[in-house]
Amino acid sequence: MTWIIRICSIGAIGLFLAAAWYKSQPAPQRTLTLVNSEVDLGEIPLDRTQFAIFTIRNEGDEPKRILDFANTCTFYCCYQAVLEGPQVIPPHSEIQYVIEVKATATKPFTVNTTLSLEDNGLRPERILIHGIGVSQSETADASPRP
């Protein structure tokens, strides 16, 4: 019977030491920073493409990734990433993540979506894109002619 008590005591001490070691480890630090999370494109003619550019900085010592961005259409616009697949951000650098936006209606729109950053686990980062779809006749050059 005493051997059972000894085994349980040794197990409890080992569990206590493992928990103390785990608790003493520093928390992982985020190294990716989304510099700008909101872009206003202004007026977008219906037949033209505009680009929303988001800057993401990697301040860590290891490369990090931005995972795939879903291509989507709403009632007022369509948007997609210019480059397909995951984008790698080298250590101590920044990249510009470009999203192509096309207005599909002559109305104001707001794209409210997320970028998935791989930074000590998968982290969603919210981004906003604003714009106003206008027809070609509304964007015609109205400057006076000599």
MOTACOR-V632787 format. One record per run of one state. SS is the DSSP state (h for helix, s for strand, l for the rest). FROM is the first residue (numbers start at 1). LEN is the number of residues. If there is no record, write none. Layout:
BEGIN
[[SS/FROM/LEN] [SS/FROM/LEN]]
END
This chain:
BEGIN
[[l/1/1] [h/2/23] [l/25/7] [s/32/3] [l/35/3] [s/38/8] [l/46/3] [s/49/10] [l/59/5] [s/64/3] [l/67/5] [s/72/2] [l/74/3] [s/77/5] [l/82/5] [s/87/3] [l/90/3] [s/93/11] [l/104/4] [s/108/11] [l/119/3] [s/122/13] [l/135/1] [h/136/4] [l/140/7]]
END
